[in-house]
Amino acid sequence: MSSETNHEIAVIGAGPAGSMVSAYLSAAGFDTCVIEKRKFPREVLCGEFLSNEVIAALKEINLFEKFLSYNPNKISEFTLVNKRNNKLYSSLDFDAFAMKRSVFDSLLLEYSAGTGTKLYQPAEVISLEKDNNKFVLKIKSNRNEETIIKVDFVIAAYGRKNILDKKLNRSFVNAASGFNGVKFHVPNSMLNELTEEEIRIYLGNDIYCGVNQVSEEETTLCFLEKRNGEDLSPRERLEKLLSQNEMFGNLFKSEFKNMIYRLPVYGTGNIYFGKRNVVENGVFMIGDAAGIIAPLSGDGIGMAIQSAKLLSSIIIDYKAGKINLKTLSEIYEREWNRLFSKRIKTALSVQKIFLNKFYEPVGLYIAKTFPFVMHQIIRSTRGT
């Protein structure tokens, strides 16, 4: 037996993109709901780095002081280290922080609920159909209770991939990228010499790993690997990087190797960095559902929040009668590409250089010899 209800807008996914777009729209008077399949707090794959565009958004909605009350770790320095022990250093000329996603996402979802957003959690969308001018979603709770929700708009904010990608016949669903992402949280007591204001990137063969403190107790290790036939588990891959990159190995105390196989693993396989449609069968995509930036030089959380703000402003204009439905989609696609296409391409090019054993030494030499190159890459892969 199922119940039935109506809203104007349904948002699928309660991460930064979903929480922020629902907050913007609810605050503007829309009857908005968010459907999230997991209980919060929860961890997801993420480098947990928050740069200038995230901080600007928090200040804009008067959430920055509350954010600071959670004691996020402030980041001001970036260092890249290859397996030949060569270093590339750059200071960051903008405000940046690190915070566990379980904490940050809960903060944003609480803010969204405070604007009047209706939350269905934990609940999963099991079907999505179009009936005349309405979308009909069937959701199932963790108690197997079904609810039919009819809405005018559907916004997909579910992250890198979802079963709905297949239902929407998205072009990339069968693409085999070979990229896997993995995150670990490591006790700070296991590290030798990482300072709290640093974010470091360590390079290995077909892998790079970002390291930064996220609290007084924990440090995030988040790596992206390009699979080339090796059938290694995430923990085995981390152990291999410890031996490949001497400075990465020296970062940890000797007993860390014994701890690796006890650490929880958060990961995503087959991450697709190619082009995606930002409007799919009338469903608006935001955050990683619209496009994924290579994490070596980009900020996915920043893109998530910016895309949420962009789409909500266009939907608000539509409700005010300034544009029609066809124009809404066209404007969103155009403005999304204006904001994000160039930075995604730049970040992917940088990733390709540093994951290639032939190009990486040359890229590192150029960036080290001409410091403005590094600053330009950092600026071009983030919004103002």
N, C-alpha and C positions, 0 to 999 in steps of 0.2 A: 504494500500500500504506500502511495506517495502523496505528498502535499504539493500545493502549487502556490507560487507567489510571483510578484512583479517588482521590478526595479527599472530605473532608466538605464543604468550602466552596470555591467558585470566585469570585474577585473579578476583574471585568473593568475594567482600567485601573489604572495604577500612579502616578497623581498623588497629591496629599496625602490625598484621601479613601481611595483604594484602598490606599496604603501603610500608612496608620494603622489602617484597619479590619482588614487582614490581620495587622498587628503585634499589635493587641489580642487577636485571636482565636487566633493562633498561640501567643502567650504564655500563653493560658488553656488550651492543650492541644488545640486543634482542628487537624486536618490541613487546612491552608489553602494554596491556590495563587493566584497572581496572573498574569493574562494581559495582557500589554502589547504593543501592536502596533509601538511605535517603540523604537529604541535610545536609551539614556540616555548622556550628557546630551543633552537636547533642549530647545528653547524652545517655549513656547506663549503664546497670548494671555493677558495678565494685567498688572494694574497693579503687581504685585510688592510690594504693601504687606502687612505682617504685623502685626496688632494684638494686643491684650491676650489674646484667647482662644487665639491660636496660641502665644504665648510661655508662657502657663500650661500648655498641653499639653506643650510641650517640656520644661519644668521637671518636670512630673509623671513623665515617662518618663526623666528624667536625661539628656536630650539637649541641654539648653540650653548647657552649657559647650562642647560640641563645636560647636554652632551658632555661638557667639561666636568660636570659633577661625577661622571663615571670614570674619571681619571684616564682618558685615552693617552696613549704614548705619543709625544710629539716627535716628528721626524724632520730632520734638517739636512741630512747628508746622504749621498748615494755613492756606493762603491761597487764596481764590477771587477771580478777576479776570474781570470781564466786558469786552465789547468797547468800553464807554464809559470804560474805565480806572478803574472803581469797584472797590474792594477789600473783601473780607470776611476778617478774620483771626481765628483761634482757636488757642490753645495746646491741646495734647493732654494730658489728665490721666491717661494710661496709657502703659505701655511699648509702643513701636511701632518696627518696623525695616523696612528694604527690602533685598531680596536677589533676584538673578536666579533665575527659576524653574528653570533648568537646574541650578543649584547646590543650591537648596533641595530639589527633588524627588529628586535623586540622594542627598542626605543621608537623607531619609525612607525611600527604597527600600532603601538599605544597612542602615538600622536594622531594617526589616521582615524582610529576609533573615536578619539576625542572630537573630531570634526563631524561625526555623525555617520560614518561609514558602518554599514552592516557587515559583520564578519561571519562567514561560514568556515569553521575550523575545528577539527580536521575534517575536510570534505574534499572529494575529488570529482572533477568533471568526467563523466563517463560517456556523455554524448553531447553533440553540439549540432543543431540543425537550424535552418532558416525557414520561417513560416510567414510568408508575405513580407511585411516590413519589420517583423520581430525575429530575434534570435531566441531559440528555445534550448536551454541547457538543462540536462539532467545531472544532478550531483548526488553522490552517495557519501554519507557520513561514516565514521569508523564503527558505528553501531548498525551499519547496513540500512539506515533510513534514507529513503530517496526523496528528493525535492526537485520539482520542476520550476525553473526560474525563467520568466520571459522578460527580455530587455530590448532596448533600442540599439545599444552599442555593446560590443564585446572587446575588451582590451586584454591581450595576452602578455603577461609579465612573468611567465613561468620559468625563465632562465634559458640555459643553453639548448635543452631539448626536452621534449615532452611527448607523450603518446598522441597528443592532439596534432603534432606536426604531421603524422601519418594521416590522420582523419582529414586534415586540411590539404592533403596532397602537396606538401611543400617540396620543392625541387631537390633539396639536399638530403632528404631523409635516408637515401640509400648510398650516399657518398661515404667512402672509407678514407678518413683523413689520416689515420695513424697517430694522431696526437692524443695523449692522455695527460690529464692533470691530477695531481695528488697533493693533499695537505696533511700535515701533522702539527700538533701542538706539543712543544717540548718544554719541560721545566727549565727555567732560567738557571737553575743550579747545575745543569748539565753543560753550560757554555763556559768557555774560558775567557774570551775577551771582546765580546760584542757589546758596544755601548748602546744605550737606549735611544739615542737620537739617530742611529744609522739604519738604513736599509741596504742590504748587500745582495748582489746577484753573483752566484758561483756557476761557472760554466764547466761542462763535461762533454763527453761524446754524445751528441744528439740529445742534450738535456741542459736545462738551466734551472737553478733553484734560488728563490728569493727567501731572505731571512730577515725578520724584523721583530722586535719585541712588541707584544700587544697588551701586556699588563705587567705588573710588578712580579707576577709569578710565571708567566708563559711567553714563549717566543713561537712565532709561526714559521714553519718550513713549508714552502709551497713550490712544487716543481712541475714543469711541463716537459714531457719527453716526446720525442719522435720515434715511434716504434720501427725498428728495422730488422725484424725477424727474431729478436731476442724475446724469449718467453720468461720474463722475470716478473715477480710480484712487486708491488710498490715498495715494500720493505727491502727486498733484494736490490732494487734499483737505487734506493737511497744508500744502501751499504756500498754499492759499486761506486757511486759518486764520491763517497768518503775516501776511497782509495785512488780515484782518478784525479781529484783535485786536492793537492797537499794542504793548501790553506783552508779548504773546507773541512778536511779531516782534523786539522789543528784547532778548529773552532770549538770542538767538543772534547769533553773529558773522556778518558779511556773507557769508563763504565757505560758511556752512551750506547756503544755497540750492543751491549747486553740488553739495553732498554728498547731498542728499535722494534723488536718483535712483540712488545707489549703495548705499543702506542696505538690508539685508535686511528683509523685511516678514513679520510674523506676524499672522495675522488669522482672523476667523470671521465668516461672513455670516449674516444672518437670525436673529439671536439672539432667542429667545423668552423673555419675562419673565413670561408668564402662569402660571396654575396647572398643575401636573403631578401625576399620581398618584405617590405615593412607594412604592407596591407595585403592580406591573404584572404580571399573570399569574403571580403567585408570586415574581417577581424583586424584590428589595429595591433601591431607588434611594437613593444617597447623594451628597453633594456637589452639583455642578451638574446631575447627572442627575435629582436630586429637585426642585430649584428653584434659580433664578438670582436673585441679588440685584443690583439696579441699582448699578453700581460707583461712582457719584458719591458715595454716602454709606454704602456697605456693604463688607463684607470677605468675599469669597467663599471665601478659603482658610480663614478662621476657621470658616465654616459647614461646610466640607468636613470639617474635623477634628472639630468638635462632632458632626456627624451620624454620623461613623465611630465615635466613642465611644459615642453613644447606641445605635446598632444593635448593636454588639458586646456591650454590657452586657445587652441584652434577649435576644440569642441565647445568651449564657452562662446566663441565668436559665432559658431553655428547656431547655438540656442538663442543668441541675441538677434538672429536674422541677418547677420552681416555676410554670410556665405551659405551656399546650399550643400547638400550631402556630397555631390560629385566633386565640388570644389574643395570640400574638407579633405577628402582623400588625396587629391592632387597637391594641395598645399602641404600636407603632412609629409608626403613622399619627397617633395622638393626641398623642404626645410630640413628634413632629417638628413638627406644627402649633403646639403650645404654644411650642416654642423659636423657630420661624422665621417663621411666617405673618405676625405683626405687623410684624417688622422688614423683611420683603420688601415689604409694602404701604407702609410708611413710606418706604423708600428709593425705591420706584417713584414715589410722589407727589412727592418732592423732585426726582427726575429730570424728571418732567413739567413742573414749575414752571420749572426752569432751562433746559429745552430749548424753552420757549415764549417768543417775543419780547415778548408782552404781560404774562405773569405774572412773568417773570424780574426786571425792575426792582423790582416790588413785593416779591417774595420776598427779594431782596437787601437792600432797605431794612429790612424787618422783622427779618431776621436780624442786620443791623448795628446797628439801634436797640436791640434786645433780645438781648444776647449769650447769655442763658440759653437762648434758642431753639436756637442752634447747638449748644451743649453737649448739650441734650436730644436733638437729632436724632442726634448722634454716639453718645450712650449707647444710644438706642433701636434703633439699627441694628447693634449689636454685643452679644455675650453678656457676662455678667459673668465 
